[in-house]
């Protein structure tokens, strides 16, 4: 009887291990296939002329320099706003807020917001920032829309990082006579800075890869502008340009080139996040 139970248990464990490894293999194969397909079709079409010039509709010249600059502008504008808001909100909810019910409601609202489709953010951003706030179709309207999209991610990531700092560290600092803010600034934040930075870097990846929300708020213009003028005018990012060239103009070679650039940027951002996290963990051990 015991032998039969043991055999059933072994078969049960073997079956689930097999299903687990099969799931891993399928997932890894899809990722490798997607990256390989985009790179093979996109990298041969990436040229210096493509990435260093602006398009000319008179000569049918194609260039993505305005799209690259607009992507950089919108990342900078979004990060400047979302990081102080997200990290500040996380610090307040974790370290200062005493009403646990209110904290739970805010956390639930943040989780709900992070699951809202980006197209809905685009529609709300268009109605509020472009129409009501009179920003019209501009990069600043797109950046503010992306702030709302990424705020829950930065806030929740920072919260989870703050919770990993042992309570004994706080109590020891309080015992030495340090104030609340000094404890947070000198003990808590240095102890979880790796998670905060990782969350911010990953939010940059989401900003770079966003398109649906920007279609309604940032626009389609391919014009080279300075940072401040660019924020007040319409402009397409790399993801929006990818949509325009693939869907509207049928330039699939350019679309694959942009896709390869975005894929490379995404890989760099992910590797940077992992490297930063490991670096700070090593420093903490030392």
VEXVEXBA-649012 format. One record per residue (C-alpha): residue in three letters; x, y, z. Coordinates in pm, 1 decimal. Layout:
// residues N
ATOM rest        u        v        w
ATOM  Ala        X        Y        Z
...
END
This chain:
// residues 286
ATOM rest        u        v        w
ATOM  Unk      0.0      0.0      0.0
ATOM  Unk    278.7    240.1     99.5
ATOM  Unk    471.5    143.5   -214.8
ATOM  Unk    172.2    228.2   -433.5
ATOM  Unk    137.6    568.6   -263.5
ATOM  Unk    509.7    632.0   -311.9
ATOM  Unk    490.0    541.1   -681.7
ATOM  Unk    188.0    767.8   -730.8
ATOM  Unk    368.8   1051.3   -559.2
ATOM  Unk    675.1   1004.2   -779.0
ATOM  Unk    458.5    998.1  -1090.4
ATOM  Unk    277.3   1309.7   -969.9
ATOM  Unk    606.6   1494.7   -907.7
ATOM  Unk    753.2   1378.9  -1240.0
ATOM  Unk    443.8   1492.9  -1431.6
ATOM  Unk    447.2   1840.2  -1280.6
ATOM  Unk    822.0   1875.5  -1331.9
ATOM  Unk    774.6   1779.3  -1695.6
ATOM  Unk    493.8   2033.6  -1737.3
ATOM  Unk    705.0   2299.1  -1568.0
ATOM  Unk   1006.1   2241.8  -1793.8
ATOM  Unk    778.6   2227.4  -2098.0
ATOM  Unk    630.4   2565.8  -2002.9
ATOM  Unk    980.4   2711.9  -1955.3
ATOM  Unk   1094.4   2575.9  -2291.9
ATOM  Unk    790.3   2716.4  -2475.6
ATOM  Unk    826.6   3058.6  -2312.4
ATOM  Unk   1201.3   3077.9  -2376.6
ATOM  Unk   1153.6   2963.1  -2736.9
ATOM  Unk    894.3   3233.5  -2803.0
ATOM  Unk   1121.1   3504.0  -2658.3
ATOM  Unk   1424.5   3384.9  -2857.0
ATOM  Unk   1217.1   3357.1  -3175.6
ATOM  Unk   1071.5   3706.6  -3132.4
ATOM  Unk   1409.8   3868.1  -3062.6
ATOM  Unk   1580.2   3676.9  -3343.3
ATOM  Unk   1306.9   3750.9  -3598.0
ATOM  Unk   1307.9   4124.0  -3524.8
ATOM  Unk   1688.2   4147.9  -3522.4
ATOM  Unk   1736.5   3951.1  -3844.4
ATOM  Unk   1480.8   4160.1  -4030.5
ATOM  Unk   1569.7   4494.0  -3870.8
ATOM  Unk   1946.3   4524.8  -3818.6
ATOM  Unk   2038.4   4509.8  -4193.3
ATOM  Unk   1818.7   4816.2  -4252.5
ATOM  Unk   1968.4   5029.6  -3972.6
ATOM  Unk   2193.6   5286.1  -4138.6
ATOM  Unk   2362.9   5604.4  -4023.9
ATOM  Unk   2159.4   5802.4  -4274.3
ATOM  Unk   1837.9   5661.8  -4126.8
ATOM  Unk   1912.7   5750.7  -3764.8
ATOM  Unk   2086.9   6085.8  -3828.3
ATOM  Unk   1844.9   6260.5  -4064.7
ATOM  Unk   1487.5   6383.7  -4065.4
ATOM  Unk   1226.4   6276.7  -4322.2
ATOM  Unk   1157.2   6486.7  -4630.8
ATOM  Unk    818.6   6445.3  -4794.3
ATOM  Unk    935.1   6630.1  -5108.1
ATOM  Unk   1207.4   6376.8  -5187.1
ATOM  Unk   1052.1   6075.8  -5005.5
ATOM  Unk   1358.1   6066.0  -4780.8
ATOM  Unk   1310.9   5866.5  -4460.8
ATOM  Unk   1483.7   5952.3  -4133.6
ATOM  Unk   1403.0   5882.5  -3770.0
ATOM  Unk   1619.5   6144.4  -3595.3
ATOM  Unk   1311.3   6347.6  -3483.8
ATOM  Unk   1154.8   6029.4  -3344.1
ATOM  Unk   1470.0   5944.6  -3147.7
ATOM  Unk   1487.6   6296.1  -3002.8
ATOM  Unk   1116.8   6297.0  -2918.2
ATOM  Unk   1158.3   5964.3  -2738.7
ATOM  Unk   1445.0   6108.4  -2531.9
ATOM  Unk   1246.3   6424.7  -2454.4
ATOM  Unk    938.5   6235.8  -2339.9
ATOM  Unk   1144.3   5995.4  -2125.2
ATOM  Unk   1321.3   6285.8  -1951.1
ATOM  Unk    999.3   6480.5  -1894.2
ATOM  Unk    815.7   6177.0  -1759.4
ATOM  Unk   1094.4   6061.2  -1528.0
ATOM  Unk   1148.5   6411.2  -1383.2
ATOM  Unk    784.0   6415.1  -1271.9
ATOM  Unk    704.5   6051.9  -1192.2
ATOM  Unk   1006.9   5963.1   -975.6
ATOM  Unk    958.6   6232.9   -707.3
ATOM  Unk    582.5   6165.6   -699.8
ATOM  Unk    611.4   5786.7   -692.0
ATOM  Unk    897.7   5763.3   -443.5
ATOM  Unk    747.7   6036.2   -222.2
ATOM  Unk    407.7   5865.5   -215.6
ATOM  Unk    570.1   5530.7   -133.0
ATOM  Unk    770.9   5681.4    153.2
ATOM  Unk    461.3   5846.5    299.4
ATOM  Unk    244.5   5533.2    273.4
ATOM  Unk    513.8   5306.1    418.4
ATOM  Unk    677.2   5526.1    681.1
ATOM  Unk    431.5   5800.0    780.9
ATOM  Unk     70.9   5694.3    713.9
ATOM  Unk   -102.5   5561.8   1025.8
ATOM  Unk   -446.0   5488.0    878.9
ATOM  Unk   -394.7   5134.0    747.1
ATOM  Unk   -736.8   5125.3    581.2
ATOM  Unk   -652.0   5434.5    377.4
ATOM  Unk   -316.9   5280.2    281.1
ATOM  Unk   -490.3   4959.8    171.5
ATOM  Unk   -740.0   5158.6    -40.0
ATOM  Unk   -459.6   5355.2   -208.9
ATOM  Unk   -260.2   5037.2   -275.0
ATOM  Unk   -568.5   4871.2   -424.4
ATOM  Unk   -629.8   5176.3   -642.6
ATOM  Unk   -267.6   5171.5   -761.1
ATOM  Unk   -287.5   4802.5   -850.9
ATOM  Unk   -612.0   4867.4  -1037.7
ATOM  Unk   -457.8   5157.7  -1229.5
ATOM  Unk   -159.2   4945.7  -1332.5
ATOM  Unk   -399.7   4701.8  -1499.5
ATOM  Unk   -593.1   4960.5  -1701.9
ATOM  Unk   -529.4   4930.5  -2081.1
ATOM  Unk   -301.3   5202.5  -2215.0
ATOM  Unk   -552.3   5305.7  -2481.6
ATOM  Unk   -784.7   5423.2  -2203.7
ATOM  Unk   -503.9   5636.4  -2059.5
ATOM  Unk   -461.9   5782.3  -2407.8
ATOM  Unk   -828.9   5876.1  -2433.8
ATOM  Unk   -833.9   6028.9  -2084.8
ATOM  Unk   -508.2   6214.0  -2154.3
ATOM  Unk   -647.8   6352.1  -2478.2
ATOM  Unk   -966.5   6475.9  -2310.8
ATOM  Unk   -799.2   6616.5  -1998.9
ATOM  Unk   -451.9   6738.3  -2099.2
ATOM  Unk   -510.2   6817.8  -2467.3
ATOM  Unk   -865.3   6955.7  -2447.1
ATOM  Unk   -936.9   7065.8  -2090.4
ATOM  Unk   -583.6   7184.3  -1998.2
ATOM  Unk   -535.2   7335.1  -2347.1
ATOM  Unk   -198.0   7164.9  -2402.9
ATOM  Unk   -326.2   7046.0  -2739.6
ATOM  Unk   -145.8   6755.8  -2907.2
ATOM  Unk    206.4   6782.2  -2767.0
ATOM  Unk    486.1   6586.6  -2604.1
ATOM  Unk    410.0   6739.4  -2263.3
ATOM  Unk     53.7   6604.8  -2284.0
ATOM  Unk    195.3   6263.2  -2370.0
ATOM  Unk    450.1   6286.3  -2087.4
ATOM  Unk    182.1   6374.1  -1829.8
ATOM  Unk    -28.6   6083.3  -1952.2
ATOM  Unk    269.8   5850.6  -1910.7
ATOM  Unk    325.2   5991.8  -1560.1
ATOM  Unk    -21.3   5869.6  -1460.6
ATOM  Unk     48.1   5532.6  -1624.9
ATOM  Unk    383.5   5475.7  -1453.8
ATOM  Unk    304.9   5628.9  -1114.1
ATOM  Unk    151.4   5306.1   -973.2
ATOM  Unk    451.7   5102.5  -1092.3
ATOM  Unk    711.8   5332.7   -935.5
ATOM  Unk    509.1   5368.3   -615.3
ATOM  Unk    446.1   4996.4   -564.5
ATOM  Unk    805.2   4899.9   -652.1
ATOM  Unk    941.4   5154.1   -404.2
ATOM  Unk    696.2   5038.3   -138.4
ATOM  Unk    805.5   4677.6   -170.0
ATOM  Unk   1170.6   4785.8   -154.2
ATOM  Unk   1107.8   4992.4    160.4
ATOM  Unk    940.8   4694.7    326.5
ATOM  Unk   1253.8   4482.0    275.1
ATOM  Unk   1453.4   4703.8    513.6
ATOM  Unk   1448.3   4532.6    857.8
ATOM  Unk   1254.1   4714.6   1127.2
ATOM  Unk   1551.3   4670.1   1362.2
ATOM  Unk   1749.0   4918.0   1149.1
ATOM  Unk   1486.2   5184.8   1210.3
ATOM  Unk   1463.0   5107.2   1581.1
ATOM  Unk   1841.5   5121.7   1618.9
ATOM  Unk   1855.4   5463.0   1449.4
ATOM  Unk   1569.2   5591.8   1664.9
ATOM  Unk   1751.9   5462.5   1972.1
ATOM  Unk   2052.5   5674.4   1877.9
ATOM  Unk   1833.5   5984.1   1874.6
ATOM  Unk   1781.6   6028.5   1502.8
ATOM  Unk   1460.2   6191.0   1379.3
ATOM  Unk   1206.3   6031.5   1147.0
ATOM  Unk   1325.1   6194.7    825.1
ATOM  Unk   1691.6   6141.4    913.4
ATOM  Unk   1625.5   5770.9    967.0
ATOM  Unk   1451.8   5747.6    629.5
ATOM  Unk   1723.5   5945.1    450.2
ATOM  Unk   2029.7   5779.5    605.8
ATOM  Unk   1910.5   5428.0    691.4
ATOM  Unk   1596.5   5323.6    504.1
ATOM  Unk   1658.5   5465.4    156.2
ATOM  Unk   2024.2   5351.5    130.0
ATOM  Unk   1908.5   5004.0    233.2
ATOM  Unk   1657.3   4972.2    -50.1
ATOM  Unk   1800.4   5200.7   -318.3
ATOM  Unk   1867.6   4904.9   -548.5
ATOM  Unk   1496.9   4823.2   -570.6
ATOM  Unk   1402.4   5188.2   -619.7
ATOM  Unk   1651.6   5235.2   -903.5
ATOM  Unk   1549.8   4906.7  -1064.6
ATOM  Unk   1185.0   5012.2  -1061.6
ATOM  Unk   1271.8   5349.2  -1215.8
ATOM  Unk   1479.9   5189.0  -1491.3
ATOM  Unk   1204.2   4941.2  -1573.5
ATOM  Unk    953.4   5227.5  -1588.8
ATOM  Unk   1180.8   5388.9  -1847.8
ATOM  Unk   1145.6   5070.9  -2051.5
ATOM  Unk    769.6   5101.0  -2034.7
ATOM  Unk    785.2   5465.5  -2142.1
ATOM  Unk   1007.3   5381.3  -2439.4
ATOM  Unk    775.7   5101.8  -2550.1
ATOM  Unk    444.8   5285.9  -2510.6
ATOM  Unk    249.5   5376.1  -2821.8
ATOM  Unk   -128.1   5356.8  -2768.6
ATOM  Unk   -141.6   5637.8  -2511.7
ATOM  Unk     82.4   5860.7  -2724.1
ATOM  Unk   -121.1   5820.4  -3041.6
ATOM  Unk   -392.5   6042.6  -2891.0
ATOM  Unk   -175.3   6283.8  -2692.0
ATOM  Unk    170.0   6335.0  -2848.5
ATOM  Unk     82.0   6323.7  -3218.2
ATOM  Unk    260.9   6215.2  -3536.3
ATOM  Unk    487.2   6506.9  -3634.9
ATOM  Unk    843.0   6427.2  -3754.0
ATOM  Unk   1011.9   6761.2  -3682.8
ATOM  Unk   1344.4   6828.8  -3510.1
ATOM  Unk   1302.5   7069.2  -3216.8
ATOM  Unk   1491.3   7162.9  -2904.7
ATOM  Unk   1388.9   7017.4  -2568.9
ATOM  Unk   1162.2   7295.5  -2444.1
ATOM  Unk   1008.1   7378.2  -2781.3
ATOM  Unk    967.8   7007.8  -2854.7
ATOM  Unk    764.2   6953.9  -2538.7
ATOM  Unk    508.8   7214.2  -2647.9
ATOM  Unk    468.2   7080.5  -3001.5
ATOM  Unk    340.1   6760.3  -3157.3
ATOM  Unk    593.1   6482.8  -3211.6
ATOM  Unk    608.8   6108.3  -3266.1
ATOM  Unk    823.1   5874.5  -3058.8
ATOM  Unk    991.3   5563.5  -3198.2
ATOM  Unk    693.4   5342.5  -3118.2
ATOM  Unk    447.7   5581.3  -3283.7
ATOM  Unk    680.9   5610.6  -3583.9
ATOM  Unk    687.1   5231.0  -3603.5
ATOM  Unk    307.9   5230.1  -3627.2
ATOM  Unk    305.2   5508.0  -3887.9
ATOM  Unk    565.5   5348.5  -4115.5
ATOM  Unk    417.3   4999.1  -4088.0
ATOM  Unk     44.7   5073.4  -4092.6
ATOM  Unk      5.9   5403.9  -4274.9
ATOM  Unk    295.4   5407.4  -4522.6
ATOM  Unk    376.9   5038.2  -4570.7
ATOM  Unk    751.3   5094.0  -4516.7
ATOM  Unk    814.7   4760.5  -4347.4
ATOM  Unk   1192.9   4777.8  -4381.6
ATOM  Unk   1198.5   5101.3  -4181.7
ATOM  Unk    944.0   4956.5  -3937.3
ATOM  Unk   1166.8   4654.1  -3873.2
ATOM  Unk   1469.5   4882.9  -3829.5
ATOM  Unk   1281.8   5085.1  -3566.0
ATOM  Unk   1162.5   4762.2  -3401.8
ATOM  Unk   1522.4   4638.9  -3381.4
ATOM  Unk   1632.6   4969.0  -3223.7
ATOM  Unk   1351.2   4945.4  -2968.2
ATOM  Unk   1441.3   4583.4  -2895.9
ATOM  Unk   1805.0   4678.2  -2838.5
ATOM  Unk   1700.4   4965.5  -2608.9
ATOM  Unk   1473.8   4731.3  -2412.2
ATOM  Unk   1751.2   4474.4  -2367.9
ATOM  Unk   1994.2   4747.1  -2256.6
ATOM  Unk   1741.7   4879.9  -2004.5
ATOM  Unk   1674.2   4531.7  -1861.6
ATOM  Unk   2044.8   4446.0  -1837.9
ATOM  Unk   2113.1   4783.3  -1674.5
ATOM  Unk   1840.0   4722.0  -1416.8
ATOM  Unk   1986.0   4380.6  -1331.4
ATOM  Unk   2341.2   4518.1  -1313.7
ATOM  Unk   2240.1   4807.1  -1087.8
ATOM  Unk   2046.0   4574.3   -858.3
ATOM  Unk   2339.2   4330.5   -827.3
ATOM  Unk   2587.1   4615.1   -774.0
ATOM  Unk   2391.7   4762.9   -483.0
ATOM  Unk   2335.1   4419.9   -329.9
ATOM  Unk   2712.3   4358.9   -332.3
ATOM  Unk   2775.4   4698.1   -172.1
ATOM  Unk   2518.9   4622.5     96.3
ATOM  Unk   2692.9   4292.5    179.7
ATOM  Unk   3028.0   4469.3    204.9
END
